[in-house]
Amino acid sequence: MPKFLRSVDEIKESKKTGFFRGTQRKQIQNNKLHKEQKTELLPKNSKSSSIFRDLKQLQSDIELMMTKRMFYDFLEDYNVRNELDGLAGVLDNATGFHTFPKYRLASTDNHTKFYLKLLNEKDMELRKESHHKSLVTKGLKSHEKNFVFKYIDTHGYAFPLQRSKFYTWKEVKKHFKVSESKPLTRKDKTILSKRMNLAWKMINSELDRKKLTVKTGFDVKLIPYSQFRPD
């Protein structure tokens, strides 16, 4: 028997971490699971799969931890939060079909020129979409960030700029081809802030957002109507 073709009994004897045993994980990575092993992991009825049972239990256990005070310090630990954020990123990417950003729009020290800066491998790990957006606009001014966000929402992270080339902000806007609305006045911002707070109050009065996130892996966010401006 070839080395990669381990028997089911042999796999059961190996140590299990997460959803898979060590030998299973290696064989899955190499696309070398034989028919019997695939049937064991992925039977026709998904609910009969050990993976499904583990997934269901994982969801219940995380919810249980989040509702018990004894786990508060644990859940706030940096290493734990980092793992939970990574898990949220996997779910966000899988369900939202987001792509990985490879570059961020950076500016020179005097903020007169802009260019694409390669992100390091750690930055390109799976994270929530909000983290990716914050990452690719790091160091930009507020109106510049909002401009890039509009581009990302339509085109993703494939920025239409050449690497190793510098651009003025006017040139960036020309290449990105994003329509800009007129800047809001202080009065406009005050009105919008009040309406945003009212919107959150209405949402939170009708919806248990914490329970929604634990049960589904999703949350809600406010998206202003594209044609809306304060009166």
N, C-alpha and C positions, 0 to 999 in steps of 0.2 A: 504494500500500500504506500503511495507517495507520502512524503513527510507531511504535506499540508492536509491530507485527508485523515482527520482524527475521528475516531468513533464517537457516537453520542455519549457512551458511558465515560469515555476519557474526558470529554468536554465537561460533563457533570462534576467530575472530580476536581477540575481546576477551580481556582478561586474566583468568585464573582464580585465585581465592583461595579456599581451602577446597574445598567440594564443587562450587561453581558459578562460572561466569563472571559478570562484573559485570552484563552485560545480562540474563542468565538470572535473576539474583537479583531485579532490579527487576521483571521480568515475572512472576515467581512471587509476589512481594509484592502485585502488582496483579491477580493471577489472570488474566493475559492471555497465557499461553502457548498457541500454536496447536497443532493436532493433531500435526504432525510433530515439534515440539519436545518434547511430552509423551512421544511414542513413543521419542524418543532418550534421554530421561532415565529413563523408566519403562516399559521393554519388558515383555512378558508374563512372561518369565523374569527374575526379579529379579537373579539372579547375572550376567546379561549387562549389567546397568546399570553405567555408569561410577560412579554414586554408590555402589553396593555395593562395587565394587573399591576405591574410595577409602576407604570405611568399614572394610573388611577390612584395608587397608594401615595405616590410622591406628591401629587396635587393635594390630597387630603392631609398629609403630614405637614406640608408647608403652611397650609391654612391653619392647622392646629397650633403650630409654633407661633404664628403671627397673632394669635388670639390669647396666648398665655404669657403672663408677665415674666415668668421664669426664663423665657427665651429672649427677652428684650435686649439684654446686653450682648447676647450671642449674635442676634440678627444685625446689631449695629456695629459689630466688629468689622474692621476694614476688609480683611480677607474674605469674610462671609459676604459682605455687600458686593465685593468685586465678583464673586462667583455668581451671586444672584443677578447682578447686572449683565454678566455674560450669558446666563440662561435667558434673561429677557431679550437680549440681543439675538440669540438663536431663534426664539419664537417670533420676534419682530421681523427678522429677515425672512423666515420661512413662510410666514403668513402675509407679509406685506410685499414680498418680492423686491426688497431693497438691494441695491448693489453696494459693494465695498468702495469707499473713497480711497484713491491712491495718492491724490495730491490735494493740497489746500491752497487757497488763494492767499498769498502772503504779500506784505508790503515792505518796502525798504525802510531803513531807520527814520528817514525824514518824511516818510509816507507820501512820496511823490510818484513812485513807480510800484507796479504790481507784477507778480510773477507766480508761477506754479512751483510749490515746494513739495518735494516727495515726503510722504509720511513714513515713519518707521514701522516696523512689523507690529509692534505692540499697539500702535495707534490704529492699525488696520484690523484688529481683532473684532469679532462680532460684538456689537453693542447696540443699545437702543438707537432708533433713528434720531432722536433728539441729541444724543451724544455725538453722532456723526456730523450733524449740522453744525453743532457748536465747534467741533474740531476743525472743520474745513474753513471756518470763518474767524478763527482765533486771531486776535490782534486788529481786526477791522473795525471801523467806526460803525455806529448803529445803522445809519442809512445804507452803508455798504453791505452790511450783513443782510439786511432786509432785501436788498436787491439780489444778492446771491441766493437767498432762500427761495425767492420767486423762480429763479432759474432752476434750482434743484427740484422743486415741486413739479416742474414740467419736463425737464430733461435728465434728471439724475445728476451724477457726479462727473460726467464726461465734460469737463470744462473746455470750451472752444479756443484754447490758447496754446501757443507753442512753448514747449519746454525750453529753458535757458534763454528765454526772450523776455524783455521788460516792456510794460505797457503803462501808459497814463490811465487814470480812471476813466477819462473820456473814451479811450480806445477799448478799455474793458467793456464798457457799456455798449459800445458799437458791436463788439464781437458776441456778447451775450444776447443781444436783441431782446431785452426785457422791457416792457412798457412800464414807466414809472408814474406813479400818481403824485399829485402836488403834496408837498410836505404839510403835515398837520400843524396847526397853531397850538399854543398852550391851552387855549379854551377848548379846542377840538380834543386834545389829549385828555383833558379833565372829564369831558363828557363821555368819551370812550371808556375811560377807566371806571367811571361810575356804572356804566352799562355792562361792562365786563364783570364787575363784582356782583351786579344784580343777576347776571346770567349764571355765574357759579353758584350763587345762593339758591337759585331756582333748581339747578341741576342737583345740588347736594341734598336739597329737601325731598327730592323724588327718587334719588338713586344712591345706593350704598356703593360708592366707588371702590372702596377697599375690597369688599366682597366680590365685586365685578372683576377686579384685577386678579384676585386669587383663583376664582372659578374659571375664568376664560383666558387669562394672560393678556387682556386688553384693558385699556383705559380710555377715557374720553378727553377731547381737547376742544378748545374754542377756535373756530375758524370764522373770521368775520366775512360777511357776505361781500363778494368782490365789488359790487356796485355801491356799497354802503359808505356814507360819510356822515359825520355829525351835522345836524341842522344848524 
